[in-house]
Amino acid sequence: MGDRRFETRRPALEPVALVWTAAAAEHQDTGTLRDVSRSGARIHLEHPVPVNTSVRATIRGVAVTAQVRSCARKAPGFIIGLEFDPEFQGKVRTRPA
């Protein structure tokens, strides 16, 4: 599959908290921010999150909502690709490399 990114992502290694609802239950996980751009982020989590799930994420102290665009197994855990909802794009600041 080709890369669907539209913007440059900056590498990161910071904690992230994620909350989502699936199968009528609320789920929570903490993970590691791997990279971030104006419109999305890549996060390493212990548990999978279904593609197209709406999530609430706290990244760099900023609470945002986003859609899961990808979820791939990467031992140990999963790599989750997020696209921030339009009203939150640009709210999580990228930092220079």
Secondary structure, 3 states (H helix, E strand, C coil): CCCCCCCCCEEEEEEEEEEEEECCEEEEEEEEEEEECCCEEEEEECCCCCCCCEEEEEECCEEEEEEEEEEEECCCCEEEEEEECHHHCCCCCCCCC
